[in-house]
Amino acid sequence: MKTGKKIMIGGLGALTPVIMNLLVVDLDVLLVKLTFLSFLGYFIRVIVLFYLGGITAFLHKKENSAVKIFELGIVAPALITAMINAGNIEVPKVADGTAHVSFSLVSPVYAQPVEDLTTEEPEEESTEKSMEESREINKTKIFSLPKESSVQQFWRGLTGSNPKKVWFIIVGSHQKLKDAKEQVKQIVDEEKGFTAEIFDPYGENPYYAVVIGANLTYKEAYHLRQKAITAGFSKDIYLWTFPK
């Protein structure tokens, strides 16, 4: 079998775990916010894995079975993809070092992106503008993913890494904005060293959220929650992140 053909078969084998991983894992990561740089990072990753599959096939000079060459091309990219996925799994740790993944702390608050509020562009612009004006007047914020730099966008595409600073500490939920403002004022007046902000109702959840920590990693959010409880906050305060 010609060398070029072997390299091509090995490269095609390398694309098998790439395609499977794209369907199961990477597509969700890319669609968090698809940008040119995140796509470029992912494209380079695919090229590198294709190259590795081709090189693996090339090094097995005595192998001429197309099926076996295809299988050889799968091995290295599959291992690398598995390692990348494992490295992107964030296992939260508590102070004593044991795993602590308590989804009982995660409130079922569902998100609806601002850009999806309407399908008609003129109304969308009007809605966004009115919402921005309302937030400016009421001094409220919206739950949103952290902004990414160009390097972070490229890295997300290259490695399939999810944003880490996606946790919020919610100390209160209120149907009325004035009640949320009263809780914020109370937190400030108590002078415990915490700041509080009001976040608008999110998706199907009708409540205003009073938040003392926003866009944190899980570890940061967990320790700040513990600190808040020690300072006298209710143990009912919880960590929240965006639903899958």
Secondary structure in CASP SS format (residue, H / E / C, confidence):
PFRMAT SS
TARGET T0000
AUTHOR 0000-0000-0000
METHOD secondary structure of the structure
MODEL  1
M C 1.00
K C 1.00
T H 1.00
G H 1.00
K H 1.00
K H 1.00
I H 1.00
M H 1.00
I H 1.00
G H 1.00
G H 1.00
L H 1.00
G H 1.00
A H 1.00
L H 1.00
T H 1.00
P H 1.00
V H 1.00
I H 1.00
M H 1.00
N H 1.00
L H 1.00
L H 1.00
V H 1.00
V H 1.00
D H 1.00
L H 1.00
D H 1.00
V H 1.00
L H 1.00
L C 1.00
V C 1.00
K C 1.00
L C 1.00
T C 1.00
F H 1.00
L H 1.00
S H 1.00
F H 1.00
L H 1.00
G H 1.00
Y H 1.00
F H 1.00
I H 1.00
R H 1.00
V H 1.00
I H 1.00
V H 1.00
L H 1.00
F H 1.00
Y H 1.00
L H 1.00
G H 1.00
G H 1.00
I H 1.00
T H 1.00
A H 1.00
F H 1.00
L H 1.00
H C 1.00
K C 1.00
K C 1.00
E C 1.00
N C 1.00
S C 1.00
A H 1.00
V H 1.00
K H 1.00
I H 1.00
F H 1.00
E H 1.00
L H 1.00
G H 1.00
I H 1.00
V H 1.00
A H 1.00
P H 1.00
A H 1.00
L H 1.00
I H 1.00
T H 1.00
A H 1.00
M H 1.00
I H 1.00
N H 1.00
A H 1.00
G H 1.00
N C 1.00
I C 1.00
E C 1.00
V C 1.00
P C 1.00
K E 1.00
V C 1.00
A C 1.00
D C 1.00
G C 1.00
T C 1.00
A E 1.00
H C 1.00
V C 1.00
S C 1.00
F H 1.00
S H 1.00
L H 1.00
V C 1.00
S C 1.00
P C 1.00
V C 1.00
Y C 1.00
A C 1.00
Q C 1.00
P C 1.00
V H 1.00
E H 1.00
D H 1.00
L C 1.00
T C 1.00
T C 1.00
E C 1.00
E H 1.00
P H 1.00
E H 1.00
E H 1.00
E H 1.00
S H 1.00
T H 1.00
E H 1.00
K H 1.00
S H 1.00
M H 1.00
E H 1.00
E H 1.00
S H 1.00
R H 1.00
E H 1.00
I H 1.00
N H 1.00
K C 1.00
T E 1.00
K E 1.00
I C 1.00
F C 1.00
S C 1.00
L C 1.00
P C 1.00
K C 1.00
E C 1.00
S C 1.00
S H 1.00
V H 1.00
Q H 1.00
Q H 1.00
F H 1.00
W H 1.00
R H 1.00
G H 1.00
L H 1.00
T H 1.00
G C 1.00
S C 1.00
N C 1.00
P C 1.00
K C 1.00
K C 1.00
V C 1.00
W E 1.00
F E 1.00
I E 1.00
I E 1.00
V E 1.00
G E 1.00
S E 1.00
H E 1.00
Q C 1.00
K C 1.00
L H 1.00
K H 1.00
D H 1.00
A H 1.00
K H 1.00
E H 1.00
Q H 1.00
V H 1.00
K H 1.00
Q H 1.00
I H 1.00
V H 1.00
D H 1.00
E H 1.00
E C 1.00
K C 1.00
G C 1.00
F C 1.00
T C 1.00
A C 1.00
E E 1.00
I E 1.00
F E 1.00
D C 1.00
P C 1.00
Y C 1.00
G C 1.00
E C 1.00
N C 1.00
P C 1.00
Y C 1.00
Y E 1.00
A E 1.00
V E 1.00
V E 1.00
I E 1.00
G E 1.00
A E 1.00
N E 1.00
L E 1.00
T C 1.00
Y H 1.00
K H 1.00
E H 1.00
A H 1.00
Y H 1.00
H H 1.00
L H 1.00
R H 1.00
Q H 1.00
K H 1.00
A H 1.00
I H 1.00
T H 1.00
A C 1.00
G C 1.00
F C 1.00
S C 1.00
K C 1.00
D C 1.00
I C 1.00
Y E 1.00
L E 1.00
W E 1.00
T E 1.00
F C 1.00
P C 1.00
K C 1.00
END
